């Protein structure tokens, strides 16, 4: 009888211990383990992060890091870290957190516009993706890639069409570059290729001319008219004589793309550069900036008119005065030159 009581007591204690262990395990796995107040918090895990790095990132967000670690080991996450951007929801338990970190990599929106060089593009993208600017620039300038895709030193900037795209945050530099090539190829569909042919331009020339249009006017509703001027000049064999190309030539020669030049001087027009459209006929050998799609479409769908000249309109800043003859243009130009002098804009 006494032995039976002992056995029952031992069995009861065993059940209590087992129940406590089960409760602890259940609590570790299924009890809420977040301590942030917002509805969600984002975690960025780099490609070379270890589990220690993950814990460091999660420490400010979790109530109990030790239970997270225990569950992570049990579920095999410690040896299977996945890079990316992850959203943790308020009130998540360790099981949900680990499942999220294993399979719920969310995309980020990557935007860029009007960079004048691949260096500035690399810097812009590195602020939004894991890839650093050096790896991006290496991918952009890879000789094999450029040769295989028929881009060169002058035209390679035109492959990157300014827009907003979705990427996974941990996208590699080559992955970003290759995606941009696909976007470029997709953009140049049969309809746009036909329109470029109608203007007697290649896609690369369309983008190079669109970049000039982009620099000449910030007003989207004026771009088709400006594009029409340049296409008229090309058809008549007249030099484009676009000041932005001269400014770009100066920047390219000095290597300083941050230089601010508000006024092109007569001596600048003598600069011997294929980008100087006061000396060299036709479209520049490459884009002087990344043109917006609106500027590219302006070149593909130009306004039909007989204008050959334009100059900034100081009575309606941002817009221009257009002329069909040089005499009319020179009259229009007086108001702009006078305004520059009044504002003491010397360079």
C-alpha positions as CSV (number, residue, x, y, z in Angstrom):
1,X,0.0,0.0,0.0
2,X,2.8,2.4,0.9
3,X,4.7,1.5,-2.3
4,X,1.5,2.2,-4.3
5,X,1.3,5.7,-2.9
6,X,4.9,6.3,-3.7
7,X,4.3,5.2,-7.3
8,X,1.3,7.4,-7.6
9,X,3.2,10.3,-6.2
10,X,6.1,9.8,-8.6
11,X,3.6,9.5,-11.5
12,X,1.8,12.6,-10.5
13,X,5.1,14.6,-10.1
14,X,6.1,13.2,-13.5
15,X,2.9,14.4,-15.1
16,X,3.4,17.8,-13.4
17,X,7.0,18.1,-14.7
18,X,5.9,17.0,-18.2
19,X,3.1,19.4,-18.1
20,X,5.4,22.2,-17.1
21,X,7.9,21.3,-19.8
22,X,5.1,21.1,-22.4
23,X,3.8,24.5,-21.2
24,X,7.3,26.0,-21.5
25,X,7.7,24.6,-25.0
26,X,4.3,25.8,-26.0
27,X,4.9,29.2,-24.5
28,X,8.3,29.5,-26.2
29,X,6.8,28.6,-29.6
30,X,3.3,30.1,-29.6
31,X,3.3,33.1,-27.1
32,X,3.6,36.6,-28.5
33,X,7.3,37.7,-28.5
34,X,7.4,41.2,-29.9
35,X,8.0,44.4,-28.0
36,X,7.6,47.1,-30.6
37,X,4.6,49.4,-30.6
38,X,4.0,49.9,-34.3
39,X,1.9,47.4,-36.3
40,X,5.0,46.1,-38.0
41,X,8.8,46.4,-37.9
42,X,11.2,45.7,-40.7
43,X,14.3,43.5,-40.5
44,X,17.1,43.6,-43.1
45,X,19.3,40.5,-43.2
46,X,22.4,40.7,-45.4
47,X,23.7,37.9,-47.6
48,X,26.7,37.3,-45.3
49,X,24.8,37.6,-42.0
50,X,25.3,34.9,-39.4
51,X,22.7,33.9,-36.8
52,X,24.5,36.1,-34.4
53,X,23.9,39.0,-36.7
54,X,20.3,38.1,-37.0
55,X,19.9,38.0,-33.2
56,X,21.6,41.5,-33.0
57,X,19.0,42.9,-35.4
58,X,16.1,41.3,-33.6
59,X,17.2,42.1,-30.0
60,X,15.4,45.5,-29.9
61,X,12.2,44.0,-31.3
62,X,11.8,40.8,-29.2
63,X,10.7,40.4,-25.6
64,X,12.7,37.2,-25.1
65,X,15.7,36.5,-27.4
66,X,16.5,33.2,-25.6
67,X,13.2,31.6,-26.5
68,X,13.6,32.8,-30.1
69,X,17.0,31.2,-30.3
70,X,15.7,27.9,-28.8
71,X,12.9,27.7,-31.3
72,X,15.2,28.8,-34.2
73,X,17.6,25.9,-33.4
74,X,14.7,23.4,-33.1
75,X,13.3,24.5,-36.5
76,X,16.8,24.4,-38.2
77,X,16.8,28.1,-39.0
78,X,20.2,28.7,-37.4
79,X,21.9,26.9,-40.3
80,X,19.6,28.2,-43.0
81,X,19.7,32.0,-42.8
82,X,17.9,33.8,-45.7
83,X,18.9,37.3,-46.8
84,X,16.2,39.9,-47.5
85,X,13.8,42.4,-46.1
86,X,11.2,41.0,-43.7
87,X,8.1,42.5,-42.0
88,X,7.4,41.3,-38.5
89,X,3.9,41.9,-37.3
90,X,3.1,43.1,-33.7
91,X,2.1,40.1,-31.5
92,X,3.9,37.5,-33.6
93,X,5.1,34.4,-31.8
94,X,8.5,32.8,-32.3
95,X,7.1,30.2,-34.7
96,X,5.6,32.9,-36.9
97,X,8.7,35.1,-36.7
98,X,10.9,32.2,-37.9
99,X,8.5,31.2,-40.7
100,X,8.5,34.8,-41.8
101,X,12.3,35.0,-41.8
102,X,12.5,31.8,-43.8
103,X,10.0,32.5,-46.6
104,X,8.5,36.0,-46.6
105,X,11.2,38.1,-48.3
106,X,9.3,41.2,-49.4
107,X,10.2,43.5,-52.4
108,X,11.3,47.1,-52.1
109,X,10.5,49.9,-54.5
110,X,13.7,51.2,-56.2
111,X,13.6,54.5,-58.0
112,X,16.1,56.6,-59.9
113,X,15.9,59.4,-62.4
114,X,18.1,61.6,-64.6
115,X,21.5,60.5,-63.3
116,X,24.3,61.9,-65.6
117,X,26.8,59.1,-65.0
118,X,26.9,55.4,-64.0
119,X,28.8,56.5,-60.9
120,X,25.8,58.5,-59.7
121,X,23.4,55.7,-60.6
122,X,25.5,53.2,-58.6
123,X,25.4,55.6,-55.6
124,X,21.6,56.0,-55.9
125,X,20.9,52.3,-56.2
126,X,23.2,51.4,-53.3
127,X,21.0,53.5,-51.0
128,X,18.1,51.3,-51.8
129,X,19.5,47.8,-52.2
130,X,22.1,45.7,-50.4
131,X,24.6,45.8,-53.3
132,X,27.2,48.5,-52.7
133,X,28.1,51.2,-55.3
134,X,31.5,49.5,-56.1
135,X,29.9,46.2,-57.1
136,X,27.2,48.0,-59.0
137,X,29.6,50.1,-61.0
138,X,31.7,47.0,-61.7
139,X,28.6,45.2,-63.1
140,X,27.6,48.3,-65.1
141,X,31.0,48.5,-66.7
142,X,31.7,44.8,-67.2
143,X,33.4,44.6,-70.6
144,X,31.9,41.2,-71.5
145,X,28.3,42.4,-70.7
146,X,28.8,45.5,-72.8
147,X,30.1,43.6,-75.7
148,X,27.4,41.0,-75.6
149,X,24.6,43.6,-75.4
150,X,26.2,46.0,-78.0
151,X,26.5,48.9,-75.6
152,X,29.7,51.0,-75.5
153,X,31.3,53.7,-73.4
154,X,29.0,56.4,-74.7
155,X,25.7,54.5,-75.0
156,X,25.8,52.4,-71.8
157,X,24.1,55.0,-69.7
158,X,21.0,54.8,-71.9
159,X,20.2,51.2,-71.0
160,X,18.9,52.4,-67.6
161,X,15.4,53.8,-68.0
162,X,14.3,56.1,-65.0
163,X,11.3,54.7,-63.3
164,X,10.2,52.9,-60.1
165,X,10.8,49.1,-60.0
166,X,10.3,46.3,-57.5
167,X,13.3,44.3,-56.4
168,X,14.2,42.1,-53.5
169,X,16.4,44.1,-51.2
170,X,19.2,41.5,-51.4
171,X,19.3,41.6,-55.2
172,X,23.0,41.3,-56.4
173,X,24.6,44.0,-58.6
174,X,24.5,41.8,-61.6
175,X,20.8,41.0,-60.9
176,X,19.9,44.6,-60.9
177,X,21.8,45.3,-64.2
178,X,20.3,42.2,-65.9
179,X,16.8,43.3,-64.9
180,X,17.4,46.8,-66.3
181,X,18.5,45.2,-69.6
182,X,15.2,43.2,-69.7
183,X,13.3,46.4,-69.0
184,X,15.1,48.2,-71.8
185,X,14.4,45.4,-74.3
186,X,10.8,45.3,-73.2
187,X,10.5,49.1,-73.7
188,X,11.7,48.9,-77.3
189,X,8.7,47.0,-78.6
190,X,7.8,46.8,-82.3
191,X,5.7,50.0,-82.2
192,X,8.5,52.1,-80.7
193,X,11.1,50.6,-83.0
194,X,8.9,51.5,-85.9
195,X,8.5,55.1,-84.7
196,X,12.3,55.4,-84.2
197,X,12.7,54.2,-87.8
198,X,10.2,56.9,-89.0
199,X,12.5,59.5,-87.4
200,X,15.5,57.8,-89.1
201,X,17.0,57.2,-85.7
202,X,18.2,54.1,-83.9
203,X,16.9,53.4,-80.3
204,X,20.3,54.6,-79.0
205,X,20.0,57.8,-80.9
206,X,16.5,58.3,-79.7
207,X,17.6,58.1,-76.1
208,X,20.6,60.4,-76.8
209,X,18.4,63.0,-78.4
210,X,15.8,62.6,-75.6
211,X,18.5,63.3,-73.1
212,X,19.1,66.7,-74.8
213,X,15.3,67.4,-74.8
214,X,15.3,66.5,-71.1
215,X,18.0,69.0,-70.3
216,X,16.4,71.7,-72.4
217,X,13.0,71.7,-70.7
218,X,11.6,70.5,-67.4
219,X,8.1,71.1,-68.7
220,X,6.7,67.7,-69.9
221,X,4.1,69.5,-72.0
222,X,6.8,71.3,-74.0
223,X,9.0,68.3,-74.7
224,X,7.3,67.2,-78.0
225,X,7.7,70.7,-79.4
226,X,11.4,70.9,-78.4
227,X,12.0,67.4,-79.9
228,X,10.3,68.7,-83.1
229,X,12.8,71.5,-83.3
230,X,15.8,69.2,-83.1
231,X,14.4,66.8,-85.6
232,X,13.7,69.6,-88.0
233,X,17.3,70.7,-87.7
234,X,18.6,67.2,-88.2
235,X,16.5,66.8,-91.4
236,X,17.8,70.1,-92.7
237,X,21.4,69.3,-91.9
238,X,21.6,72.1,-89.3
239,X,23.8,71.7,-86.2
240,X,21.7,71.0,-83.1
241,X,23.7,73.8,-81.2
242,X,22.3,72.6,-77.9
243,X,23.9,74.3,-74.8
244,X,23.3,71.3,-72.5
245,X,25.6,69.1,-74.7
246,X,28.4,71.7,-74.3
247,X,27.9,71.7,-70.5
248,X,28.1,67.9,-70.5
249,X,31.2,68.0,-72.6
250,X,32.9,70.3,-70.0
251,X,31.8,68.0,-67.2
252,X,33.0,64.9,-69.0
253,X,36.4,66.4,-69.7
254,X,36.9,67.5,-66.1
255,X,35.3,64.4,-64.6
256,X,33.2,66.7,-62.3
257,X,29.6,66.1,-62.9
258,X,28.6,68.2,-60.0
259,X,29.8,71.4,-61.7
260,X,27.0,74.0,-62.0
261,X,27.1,76.0,-65.3
262,X,24.3,78.4,-65.8
263,X,25.7,80.2,-68.8
264,X,27.6,78.8,-71.8
265,X,30.3,81.2,-73.0
266,X,31.5,81.7,-76.6
267,X,34.8,80.1,-75.7
268,X,33.0,76.9,-74.6
269,X,31.6,76.5,-78.1
270,X,35.1,75.9,-79.4
271,X,35.6,72.9,-77.2
272,X,36.6,69.9,-79.3
273,X,34.3,67.1,-78.1
274,X,31.9,64.8,-80.0
275,X,29.3,66.0,-77.5
276,X,29.7,69.6,-78.6
277,X,26.8,70.0,-81.0
278,X,28.0,73.4,-82.0
279,X,30.9,71.7,-83.8
280,X,29.7,68.2,-84.6
281,X,26.6,67.4,-86.6
282,X,23.8,65.1,-85.7
283,X,22.9,63.4,-82.4
284,X,25.6,63.2,-79.7
285,X,27.3,59.8,-79.4
286,X,25.4,59.0,-76.2
287,X,23.0,60.4,-73.6
288,X,24.1,63.4,-71.6
289,X,21.7,62.3,-68.8
290,X,19.1,59.6,-68.3
291,X,16.0,60.9,-70.1
292,X,12.6,60.4,-68.6
293,X,10.3,58.1,-70.6
294,X,8.3,61.3,-71.4
295,X,11.3,62.7,-73.2
296,X,11.9,59.5,-75.1
297,X,8.2,59.5,-76.1
298,X,8.6,63.1,-77.2
299,X,11.3,62.2,-79.7
300,X,9.2,59.2,-80.9
301,X,6.1,61.4,-81.2
302,X,7.4,64.9,-81.9
303,X,5.1,67.9,-82.5
304,X,5.0,68.7,-86.2
305,X,5.9,72.3,-86.9
306,X,8.4,74.5,-88.7
307,X,10.3,75.8,-85.7
308,X,14.1,75.7,-85.9
309,X,15.1,77.8,-82.9
310,X,14.1,78.4,-79.3
311,X,15.3,80.4,-76.3
312,X,14.2,80.6,-72.7
313,X,11.1,82.8,-72.1
314,X,11.9,85.0,-69.1
315,X,8.2,86.1,-68.9
316,X,7.1,82.5,-68.4
317,X,10.0,80.7,-66.6
318,X,10.5,77.1,-67.5
319,X,9.0,77.6,-71.0
320,X,10.6,78.8,-74.2
321,X,10.0,81.1,-77.2
322,X,10.1,79.4,-80.5
323,X,11.1,80.8,-83.9
324,X,11.1,79.7,-87.5
325,X,13.8,82.1,-88.7
326,X,17.1,83.2,-87.3
327,X,16.1,86.8,-87.4
328,X,13.0,86.1,-85.3
329,X,15.2,84.0,-82.9
330,X,17.7,86.7,-82.5
331,X,14.9,89.1,-81.5
332,X,13.6,86.6,-79.0
333,X,17.1,86.0,-77.7
334,X,17.6,89.7,-76.7
335,X,15.2,89.4,-73.7
336,X,17.0,86.3,-72.4
337,X,20.5,87.8,-72.8
338,X,19.4,91.0,-71.1
339,X,17.9,89.0,-68.2
340,X,21.1,87.1,-67.7
341,X,23.1,90.3,-67.6
342,X,20.6,91.9,-65.1
343,X,20.9,88.8,-62.9
344,X,24.7,89.0,-63.2
345,X,24.9,85.4,-64.4
346,X,28.4,85.2,-65.7
347,X,28.9,81.4,-65.7
